[in-house]
Amino acid sequence: MAELLLILLAPTAGGALLHYLWISRPAPRRHSGLAVGQIPQRLRRRPQMAVRRVGGAA
């Protein structure tokens, strides 16, 4: 009898869990909040890369 009850209730519990996870997922990001041509703050604050100068002391 317990097996029959488990067979009937397991798919219901799994479906309810799947439904809960689906409706509680984070909403997709619609836009990044930047205007066209703007540089993201993280990229803008990167330190400058070293530049190799031509004709340096060798």
N, C-alpha and C positions, 0 to 999 in steps of 0.2 A: 504493500500500500504506500509505503514511504517513497519507493522508487517511482510509482505513478505520479505522486504529488510533485516529486522533484522534476520529472519529465515535463510536467505541465507548467511549473513555476519558473524553471531556469530560463527558457526563452523570453518570458515576460520580463524577468529581472534584467536580463541582458539588453533587451530592447529599451527598457526604461533608462538604463545606464547610458546606452549609446545616445538616446535622445537628450539626456541631460548634458552630456559632453558636447553634443552638437550645438545646443542652444546657448551654452555658456562659453563658447569659444570667443576669443577676442575679435572685434570687428576689423575688417581689412582697412589698411590706411588708404584713404582716398587721394591725398596729395601730401607732399612733403612740407608745404607751407612756404616754399621759396618762390620768388618771382623768377621770370625767365632771365637767365644770365647770372643769377646770384650764386655765390660760392658757399657751400655749407661751412658752418662755423668750425667744425673739426678739421676740415681740409685747409681752411684759411690760416689756422694757428700753427700749422706745422713749421718746424724750423727750416731755414733755407738749406738747400743742399750745397755741398762744397763744389766749387767750380774750378776745374783745372785751367790754369792760366798758361797761355802760350809763351814760350821764351823765358820761362823761369830759370832760376839758378839750378844748373844740373851738375 
